[in-house]
Amino acid sequence: MQKYEHAFGKNDIRGIYNDDITEELYYNIGFGYIAWLEKHTGKMPVDLRISVCMDARLHSPSLKTALIKGLVDAGVTYIEDLGLAPTPIGYYSEIAHNLDGAMIITASHNPSEYNGLKMTYNRQTLNEVQIKEVKALTFDNWKNLPDDISVQDYSKSILAEYIAEMKEKFGEIGKGIKVVVDSANATGGIVGPQLYRELGCDVIELFSEPDGRFPNHHPNPSVLSTLETLSKTVIENKADVGIAFDGDSDRIGVVDSKGKPLTGDKLLLIYAMDIIELNPTVVSEVKCSQVLYDTINNAGGNAVMCKTGHGYIKDKMKETNAILGGEMSGHTFFKDRYYGFDDAVYAGCRIIEIIAKNKKCNPEFKLEDILEPFNKVFTSDEVRFPCPNHLKKEVLEAMKSEVNNNPDMFGSEIIEIVTLDGMRIVFNGGFALIRQSNTEPVFTLRFEANNEAECERFKCTMTNCLEKLVTVKNNA
């Protein structure tokens, strides 16, 4: 069991297949999850209703079979095997079919040798504390994997039901819109292109066939190199927009009509300004541009900043009654006209709707027209500064002291210092951010300013200071 310790993470279970992730583990998680649900629902296993789905990875089918075998042996009799499906379809099944939980076999955007598992309860993915509880129950009741893990057929298709609901919500909003869809040989290809066509769009497909080897490119639209074919195809076909999905279709990537990829904060601003007449509360993370927060606030909305991580964003949305949330990676959460979970296929519908509504008023409209406020600032790419994990906390505290003791060190007046996740030093027209990576021995840095020279000055000031502090702490 010790080999499986590191598979249980903050937001899900994830690791390399045959090392951290095996059929034996999934069989036993079936028991642990059901024992956890018993405690929280007060129901006996025979009364629990569970759905299971999987991504396109080559080992997902055998892991799914072992997981379902564990559920059955734990006493569950009602199981919906949704087969190959996007993660949001698993979330959707819990709501649409009044289930007690969903179990989704996926490693999202990780390379093909990885796999993982997401679990839900009460329309939310399990958080860090809940995952630890499932882990304890899994290990406390550990059982040997049976020689025969075959199970009866629990197959249930839900994609047609999902598409029908989306058509009811959006009608034929996509008429006259040309969209290129890159599914990265992952799960989005089995629903996204078909849905967008049924909304009236002219759809050009890229890599729609599921293939767990991901032969064309890595399924991660946050990595700009994965969007090169999408951008090229948008330009060549004079498309209105390009939409990309990650490995399990809960994160969206978008390129505009010029083939330029949009960062998550730009995408969130597009969504926010579309509903600004509702005076919405919108939640996002500390890495986002100050333009996002200022534009929403100045237009009558309420932009709320929180820690990086979709778990933190969902919690803050609940706390503030926000109807929209999102982060730089492309996770986007709609409680306006939707259920609040991150669904890239649905997010694509909203983008298509926004383009269509604006083109009715102005046939020459381009998605990038909404992003004019970003043209007034220069924003750096994310900078990853190496630092040993055991030193990150004290180096960050030393950096805070440096800034407090030398407020003029950046050459611009400091307006505010936000410390809810690392340190975001806010200037007039920009910021300098340092935060600890949750998963790697690095600091994540980002800078924004009125021009490129000022942005570079912020970057050099912080990185030079960090080099000195890390060296001092290493030699202490």
N, C-alpha and C positions, 0 to 999 in steps of 0.2 A: 504493500500500500504506500510505502514511503516514496516510491517513484512517481506517484500521482500528486504529491503535495503541491507542486508548483503549477499544476494545471488550473487550480481554482484561483481566479483573479478577482479584481474589484467589480467588474461588470459582467463577466461571463466565465466560462471554462474554456481554456484554449491551450494548445500545445502541438508538438510534432507527433504525427500519427506513428504508432508503434513504439514511441518513447514515452511521452506524457499522456497520450490519448490512445486507448485501446477498447476493444469490444468488452473486455472484462470490466473496465471502468464504467462504461455506459450502462451495462447490465445492472451494476450496483447503484449507479446514480438513479436509476428507475426506482429502486427501493427507497433511497434517501429522499428523493423529491416527494414521493407519495407519503412517506412518514412526516415530512415537513408540512405538506398540505393538510394531512389529518389534523395536525395541531392547530392550524390556522383557520380551517373551515369547520372543524367539528364533524366532518363527514367521514364515514367509513370508506375504505378504498373502493368497494363495490359501487358506491354512489358518486364517485368522482368522474368527471368528464374531461378528457385530455386530448389535445391534438399534437401531432408530431409531423414536422416537415424537415427537409434537408436541402443543402446547396448542391452544387454540381461536382464537388470533389470526388475523386474516384473511390475513396474509402467511405464516403457518406452512406451508401446503401447498407453495408455490413454493420456500421455503427448504429444505423436506424433500426435494423432488425434486432440487434442486441438490446437496444434501449427499450423497444416495444416488448421484448421478452421479459425484461425486468419489470416493466409496468404490469404486465399480465401476471407474472409470478407474485407481484406485490398485492394482487387482488383486484386490479382495475378491469372492468368489463366493457366500458365505453371508451373507445379510442378512435380518433379520426386520423388516419394516415393520409396526409395531404401530398405525400410524395415530394418530388422536386418542386420547390416553390420559393419565391422571395421571402426573406424574413418578415416583412410587413404582412404577408398573407397569413403567416402564423399568428401574428398579433391580431389581425382582422378576424380570424376564425374564433378567437376567444370571445370577441364582442358579438359577432354575427350569429354564433351558435350557442351563446350563453354557456361557455365552458368554464371549468375551474382553473385551467392553465394551459399553456402551450409550451412545447419543447422544440427548439429549433437547432438543428445540427448545422453548424457553419463556423468557419474561421474568417468570415467577412473578407477583408482585402489581403489577408496574409498569403504567402506563397503556397503552392499546391501541396507541399508536404505537411501543411498544418491542417488541423481541424479543431472544432470547438462545439460549445453548446450554450444556447441562451434559454433561460427559463422565465416564465411569467407567472404572475398572480395578481388578481385584482386590477387587471389591465395595465400592469407595469412590469418591466423587467426586474428580476430580483436584484437588489442592491448588494453592496459589499457585505454587510452584516448578515443578510439573508443567505447569501451564497456560503458564508462560513458555517451557518447553521445546517444547510443541506450537506456540506462537506462532512461535518461531524456525524450526522445521521447516516451518511453513506459509509463511512469508515466503521462506525459502531456496529453496523449490521452487515458487515462484509460477507459475501457468499461466493463460492466458486462458480465460475461460468459453466453452465451445463454444456455437455458435449453437443447436444442438439439445441440450437437456438432458433429453429424455424418457428414461425407463428402463422396464425390464420390471416386471411386477407381483411385488413381494416380500411382499405382504400376508400377515400372520399374526395371527389374533386370539388374545389371551391372557386376556381379561377373564373368560371363563367358567371358565378354569383357576384364576385368582386367587380368584374368588368361591367355587368349590368347596373350595379350601383353607381359606378363612375359615370356611365352614360346618362343615368338619371340626373346626376348632379350637374353635369357639364353640357349635355345635349350634343349638338354638332358645332361646338365652339371653334373647332379647328379648321373649318372650311376656309380655304385660301392660304393656309399656313403650311410652309414646307419645313419639315424637321428631320434632322439626321439623328439616329439613335444608335449609340454604341453600347452594347450589352456586355462586352468583354468576355464572351463565351461563358457567362455566369448565369444567374437566375433571371435577370431582368428580361432576357430575350423571349421568354415564354409568355409574357404578358404585356410588356410596354409597347412594342411596335403594333401589335394587334389593337390594343386599346386606343392608341393615338389615331390609327386609321379609322376606327369606329367613331371617333370624335370628329372626323372629317379631314384630318391632316393628310397631306402628301408626305409619306414616310419613306426615307431612305435608310435601310438597315445596315449596320456593321456588326459582325461577329455575334449574331443572335443565337447560333447553335451552341447549347451548353456543352462545355468540354472542360472537365476539372483539371486539365493540364495547363489551361489558359495559354494556348499556343500563340496568340497574336500579340497580347500585351498583358501586363500585370493588371488585375482588376481593382485599381485604386485611382479614382479621378483626382485625388489630391496631389498626385505626382504628375507634373505638367507633361512629362514625356509620354505618358499614356494617352494624352489627348491629341497627339500630333495628327493621327489619321483622321480623327473627328474634325479637327480644325480645317485640315486640307479639304475634306469632303464638303464641309459647309461652304467654303469659299468657291470650290469648283462648281457646285450646284446652285449657288446663289440662294442658299437656304436662309430662313429666318432665324434659326437657332439650332444648336447641337446639344443633345442631352446624353450624358454618360451615367452609367450605374456602376457601383462598386460590386464586390463579389456576392453580397447577399441583398443588394438593392435597397438598403436603408439610407444610403448616402448618394446624393446627386452631384454631378459635375455639369456645368453649363458653359458653352462657348457662344459668344454673340455672333452677329451676322458677318463680322469681319474675321471670325475664327479665333478671336481672343478669349482665352479662358477667364472666367469670372471667379474671384475669390469668394469664400463663403460670406464675408461681410457685405460684399456688393450684391450678392444674391439675396441676402436677407433684407437689404434695403429695398430691393425691387418688390419683394413680397409685402414689406411694411407699408410702402407708399401706396400700394394698391388698396389697402384697407385703412388708410390714414383717417378717413372720415369717421371711422369708428372710435377714434382717439385711443388706439390700442396700447396696451402694455406689451412691450417686446423685450425678450430676454436674450442676451448673448454673452460672450466670454471676453476676458481681458485682452486677448490677442487681437480683437477687432479694431478697425480704424475708428478714430475719434469722429470721423465724418458720419459714420453710421449713427452714433449716439446723438450727435448735435443735430443732424438733419431730421431725425425722428422727433426729437424734443422740440425743435423749432417749428415743426409742422403740426404740433398739437398732440403728439403721442407721448408715451412714457417709456424711454429706453433704459433698461436695467442691466447693469453689468454684474457678472458673477464669475466664479472660478471656471477654468477650462475643464471640460468633461461633460458628456451628455447627461450623466446622472445628476450633476449639479444643476444643469440647465433645467431639467425636468422638475427637480425639487423647487427651484426658484420660480418656475412658472406656476406651480401649484400654490406656492406661498403668496405670490403677487396677483393671482388670477389672470395671468398673461394669456393671450390668445395666439401668440406667435413666439417661437424661439428658434435659435439656430446657432451653429458654431462654424468655425473656419473650415472644418473638414467636410462640410456638406450635409451633416445631420440637420434636418429641419423639421420642426414640430408645429403642426397646425391644430389649434383648437377652434379656429374659425371655420365652420362648415365641415369639420372633420373630427377625428377621435383623439388627437393629441400625440400619436406615436409617429416616429420617423419613417416615412414611406417615400422613397425616391420616385416611384412611378406616379404617385399622387402629386408630389412636388412638381413633376414635369407637366402634369395637367394644369396646374396653377400658372406655370410659366406660359404655356400655350394660350391659356385664357387671357392673361395680361397682354400678350402680343396682339391677340385678336381684337380685344376691346380697344386698344390704342390705334390699331390700323383702321378701324371703322371711322375714327375721328380724323386720322391722318394716314392716308395710304402709304406715305413715305416713312412711317415710324420704324425705328430700329430699337432693339432692346437697350442698346448702349446709351440711348438718349436719356434714359432715366438716371444714368450714373454721372451726369455732369458735375455734381458736387465733388466727386472724387478727382476731377481734373485739376482742382485747386491745391492738391497736396501731392507729395511724393512719399511713397511707402516702400520700405525695404522688403525683400524676401525674408522669410524666417531664417534666423542665424542660430546655429547649434554650437554652443561653446562647451568644450569638454571639461568635465570636472568629476573626480571620483565621487561616488554616491555618498560615502561617509563624510565627505567634506562640504557637500552642497549646502547644508543648513547653516553652518558657521560662515561660509563664504558669503552667502546671501545676507546674513546679519551684518557682516563686515561691510558689505556694499551699501546697505542701508545707512550705516554709520557714516561712511564716506560722503554720501549725498547730503545727509543732515548737517554734517560739519562743514561741507563745502558746497553750498547751494548754488554757487555760480560756476561750478565745474563744467557744465555743459554749454556755457556761453549764451544761455537763454533763460529768461525768468521762469521759475517753476510756479505753476498755477495751483497744482494739487499733486499729492502723492497717494496713490491707491495701493493698499497692501492686502487686499482680500485674497490674492493668489500671486505670491512673489511681490514685485514692486513695479507699478506703472507710474512713471514720472510724467506728468502732464504739463506741456508747455502751451503757449499761445499758438495754435495751429499744428500741434503735433504731440508726440510722446516717445518715451524710451521705456521698453518693457524688459524685465528679466523675471523668469519664473523657472522653478525646478521641473524637469521632465519627471513624470510619474513612472516611466518605464525604462529609461536609459541614463547612463552617467553623463548627462549634459544639462546645461542651462538652455532654455529656449529664449531667444532674444528677438525683438521686433522693434522697428523704428519708423516714425512718421514725422514729416516736417513740411514747411512751406515750399521747400525746393530741395533738389538732390544734394547740394553742397551742405546744407544744414543737416539733412538726414545722415550724411556720411560723417559729419562732425559728432553727432550723437552716438553713432555706432563706434567710432574710433575711441571716443572718451570712455564709453562703457567697457569695451573689450580690453583697452589698455589697462584700465583699473582692475578688471577681473584677472588679467594675466599676473599682475603683481600680487593680488590677494591669494590666488590659488598657489602661486609659488611660495609665498610666506607660510601658508597653512600646510603645504606639503613638507616644508623643511622644519616645521615646528616640532 
